[in-house]
Amino acid sequence: MGVLNVTPDSFSDGGRWLDPDAAVEHGLRMVAEGADVIDVGGESTRPGAEPVSSDEELRRVLPVVEALSGHVRVSIDTRHAEVAEAAIQAGATLVNDVSASLAHVAAAAGAGWVAMHMQGDPRTMQQAPAYDDVVAEVRAFLVERADAAEVTEVWIDPGIGFGKTMAHNLSLLRHLDQLVATGYPVLVGTSRKGFLGKLTDNAPADDRLEASVATAAWAIAQGAGMVRAHDVAPTVEAARLLDR
């Protein structure tokens, strides 16, 4: 899953693909590099991010979704039902839902759905995340949401970096097999995230390639069915090597 943020304020590439033509060009480049899905998002969910209106989110994503949908499977990364509905009408076939609340939208449209775990919301999620047992609690939440969804294609995502400390993130990665054992396909997104910077001498977001690929490869080796990546070509190369 290639990341395509059409936002001015995403943590890694904010503003780079805000222009629709530039976004489409980048999406097609990721397809050429081997992406199976392009994940289009019009609202940043980085820690501390402020929400945007649905109208603005729609203005950002719809031209890009429509242009790419004839070339590759498109996912819409959103928390808002009206955005998900409009994006599906424009050609998206997967709802990447950080709120884990839009199963009814995917079900009504016959689209796939990703349920992600997030403690709190983007504005507050990293202020004081706390769990008694992060793996058990995330697993239980995702299974409950997935079991209740009347959707044919359901993915679960532990939400690395969404209301988690570094220790929580590492524990979830270490125990990914417990999510895989649920029987639901697992999506993992670690690409360029802040905890990788902390583990690599405070490397900035654009300098976390090796850590991003390493954690993607780890996730695949543990049984994840899809990984979300900004740097598609090296991640695909790592995945193909693991297949061999």
C-alpha positions as CSV (number, residue, x, y, z in Angstrom):
1,M,0.0,0.0,0.0
2,G,1.6,3.2,-1.2
3,V,1.0,6.3,0.9
4,L,-0.4,9.4,-1.0
5,N,-1.1,12.3,1.3
6,V,-2.8,15.2,-0.4
7,T,-2.4,17.4,2.6
8,P,-0.4,20.5,3.6
9,D,0.6,19.1,7.0
10,S,1.3,15.4,7.1
11,F,4.3,14.6,9.2
12,S,6.6,13.3,6.4
13,D,5.5,14.7,3.1
14,G,3.0,17.4,3.9
15,G,2.5,19.7,0.9
16,R,4.5,17.7,-1.6
17,W,1.4,16.2,-3.3
18,L,-1.2,18.8,-2.5
19,D,-1.5,19.7,-6.2
20,P,-3.8,17.1,-7.8
21,D,-1.6,16.7,-10.9
22,A,1.5,16.1,-8.7
23,A,-0.4,13.7,-6.6
24,V,-1.6,11.6,-9.5
25,E,1.9,11.6,-11.0
26,H,3.3,10.4,-7.7
27,G,0.6,7.7,-7.4
28,L,1.4,6.4,-10.8
29,R,5.1,6.3,-10.0
30,M,4.3,4.2,-6.9
31,V,2.2,1.8,-9.1
32,A,5.2,1.5,-11.5
33,E,7.3,0.7,-8.4
34,G,5.0,-2.2,-7.5
35,A,2.3,-0.8,-5.2
36,D,-0.9,-2.9,-5.2
37,V,-3.0,-0.3,-3.5
38,I,-2.6,3.5,-3.4
39,D,-3.9,5.0,-0.1
40,V,-5.2,8.6,-0.7
41,G,-5.7,10.7,2.4
42,G,-6.8,14.3,2.6
43,E,-6.7,14.9,6.4
44,S,-3.5,14.5,8.4
45,T,-3.7,12.2,11.4
46,R,-0.2,12.9,12.7
47,P,0.0,13.5,16.4
48,G,-1.4,16.9,17.3
49,A,-3.1,17.4,13.9
50,E,-6.2,19.5,13.7
51,P,-9.2,18.2,11.9
52,V,-10.3,19.6,8.5
53,S,-13.8,20.0,7.1
54,S,-15.3,17.2,5.0
55,D,-15.7,19.7,2.2
56,E,-12.0,20.5,2.2
57,E,-11.1,16.8,2.5
58,L,-13.3,16.0,-0.5
59,R,-11.8,18.8,-2.5
60,R,-8.4,17.4,-2.0
61,V,-9.0,13.7,-2.5
62,L,-11.7,13.2,-5.1
63,P,-9.8,14.3,-8.3
64,V,-6.9,12.1,-7.2
65,V,-9.1,9.1,-6.4
66,E,-10.9,9.4,-9.7
67,A,-7.7,9.8,-11.8
68,L,-6.0,6.8,-10.2
69,S,-8.8,4.4,-9.9
70,G,-8.5,3.3,-13.5
71,H,-4.9,2.3,-13.0
72,V,-4.7,0.7,-9.5
73,R,-6.8,-0.3,-6.5
74,V,-7.4,2.9,-4.5
75,S,-8.0,3.1,-0.8
76,I,-9.5,6.2,0.9
77,D,-7.8,7.1,4.2
78,T,-10.5,8.9,6.1
79,R,-12.5,9.1,9.4
80,H,-15.6,10.7,7.8
81,A,-18.5,8.8,6.3
82,E,-19.3,11.4,3.6
83,V,-15.8,11.4,2.4
84,A,-15.7,7.6,2.3
85,E,-19.0,7.5,0.4
86,A,-17.9,10.0,-2.2
87,A,-14.5,8.4,-2.7
88,I,-16.1,5.0,-3.3
89,Q,-18.4,6.6,-5.9
90,A,-15.2,8.1,-7.5
91,G,-13.6,4.7,-7.7
92,A,-12.1,3.7,-4.3
93,T,-12.7,0.1,-3.3
94,L,-11.2,0.1,0.2
95,V,-11.9,2.3,3.2
96,N,-8.8,2.7,5.4
97,D,-10.5,3.8,8.6
98,V,-8.4,5.1,11.4
99,S,-11.6,5.5,13.5
100,A,-12.7,1.9,13.0
101,S,-16.3,3.3,12.7
102,L,-17.1,3.2,9.0
103,A,-17.9,-0.4,8.4
104,H,-21.5,0.5,7.6
105,V,-20.3,2.7,4.7
106,A,-18.1,0.0,3.3
107,A,-20.9,-2.6,3.6
108,A,-23.4,-0.4,1.9
109,A,-21.1,0.2,-1.1
110,G,-19.6,-3.3,-1.3
111,A,-16.1,-2.0,-0.5
112,G,-13.4,-3.4,1.7
113,W,-12.7,-2.0,5.1
114,V,-9.7,-1.6,7.3
115,A,-10.4,-1.3,11.0
116,M,-7.5,0.5,12.8
117,H,-6.9,0.9,16.5
118,M,-6.4,4.4,17.8
119,Q,-6.5,5.5,21.5
120,G,-8.0,9.0,21.6
121,D,-7.9,11.2,18.5
122,P,-5.0,12.7,16.5
123,R,-5.0,15.9,18.6
124,T,-4.5,14.1,21.9
125,M,-3.5,10.5,21.2
126,Q,0.2,10.9,22.1
127,Q,-0.2,12.9,25.3
128,A,-0.4,10.0,27.7
129,P,-1.2,6.7,26.0
130,A,-1.7,3.9,28.6
131,Y,-2.7,0.3,28.6
132,D,-2.7,-2.6,31.0
133,D,-1.8,-5.0,28.2
134,V,-1.5,-3.3,24.9
135,V,-1.4,-6.4,22.7
136,A,-4.5,-8.0,24.4
137,E,-6.4,-4.7,24.4
138,V,-5.7,-3.9,20.8
139,R,-6.5,-7.4,19.7
140,A,-9.8,-7.5,21.5
141,F,-10.8,-4.1,20.1
142,L,-10.1,-5.1,16.6
143,V,-11.7,-8.5,16.7
144,E,-14.8,-6.9,18.2
145,R,-15.1,-4.4,15.4
146,A,-14.2,-6.9,12.7
147,D,-16.7,-9.5,14.0
148,A,-19.5,-6.9,14.1
149,A,-18.8,-5.6,10.5
150,E,-21.1,-6.9,7.8
151,V,-18.3,-6.5,5.2
152,T,-16.9,-9.2,3.0
153,E,-13.3,-7.9,3.1
154,V,-12.1,-6.8,6.5
155,W,-8.6,-6.0,7.4
156,I,-7.3,-5.2,10.9
157,D,-4.5,-2.7,11.7
158,P,-2.9,-2.3,15.2
159,G,-2.4,1.4,14.6
160,I,1.3,1.7,15.2
161,G,1.9,5.3,16.5
162,F,-1.7,6.0,17.1
163,G,-2.0,6.5,20.8
164,K,1.0,4.3,21.6
165,T,4.4,4.8,23.2
166,M,7.6,3.4,21.7
167,A,7.3,0.4,24.0
168,H,3.7,-0.1,23.0
169,N,4.7,0.0,19.3
170,L,7.5,-2.5,19.8
171,S,5.3,-4.8,21.8
172,L,2.7,-4.8,19.1
173,L,5.3,-5.6,16.4
174,R,6.8,-8.3,18.5
175,H,3.4,-10.0,18.9
176,L,1.9,-9.4,15.5
177,D,1.4,-13.2,15.3
178,Q,-1.4,-12.8,17.8
179,L,-3.2,-10.5,15.4
180,V,-2.5,-12.8,12.5
181,A,-3.9,-15.7,14.5
182,T,-7.3,-14.0,14.6
183,G,-7.8,-15.0,11.0
184,Y,-8.3,-11.5,9.8
185,P,-5.7,-10.2,7.3
186,V,-3.4,-7.7,9.0
187,L,-2.3,-4.3,7.6
188,V,0.7,-2.7,9.3
189,G,2.0,0.9,8.8
190,T,5.3,1.8,10.3
191,S,6.7,3.9,7.5
192,R,8.7,6.9,8.6
193,K,6.9,7.1,12.0
194,G,8.2,9.0,15.0
195,F,9.2,6.0,17.1
196,L,11.6,4.9,14.3
197,G,13.3,8.3,14.5
198,K,13.8,7.8,18.2
199,L,15.4,4.4,17.6
200,T,17.7,5.8,14.9
201,D,19.5,8.8,16.6
202,N,16.5,11.1,16.1
203,A,16.6,10.8,12.3
204,P,14.2,13.1,10.5
205,A,11.2,11.6,8.8
206,D,12.8,11.6,5.3
207,D,15.8,9.7,6.7
208,R,14.1,6.7,8.2
209,L,14.2,4.4,5.1
210,E,16.2,1.6,6.5
211,A,14.1,1.4,9.7
212,S,10.9,1.6,7.7
213,V,11.9,-1.2,5.4
214,A,13.2,-3.3,8.3
215,T,9.9,-3.1,10.2
216,A,7.9,-3.7,7.1
217,A,9.9,-6.8,6.4
218,W,9.5,-7.9,10.0
219,A,5.7,-7.5,9.7
220,I,5.6,-9.5,6.5
221,A,7.7,-12.3,8.1
222,Q,5.2,-12.4,11.0
223,G,2.3,-12.9,8.6
224,A,1.0,-9.4,7.8
225,G,-0.9,-9.4,4.5
226,M,-0.2,-5.8,3.6
227,V,2.3,-3.0,4.6
228,R,1.8,0.7,4.1
229,A,4.8,2.5,2.8
230,H,6.0,5.9,1.6
231,D,9.0,4.3,-0.1
232,V,7.4,1.7,-2.3
233,A,10.3,0.4,-4.4
234,P,12.6,-0.7,-1.6
235,T,9.7,-2.1,0.4
236,V,8.6,-4.1,-2.6
237,E,12.1,-5.4,-3.1
238,A,12.3,-6.5,0.5
239,A,8.9,-8.2,0.2
240,R,10.0,-10.1,-3.0
241,L,13.2,-11.2,-1.4
242,L,11.2,-12.6,1.6
243,D,8.9,-14.4,-0.9
244,R,11.9,-16.1,-2.4
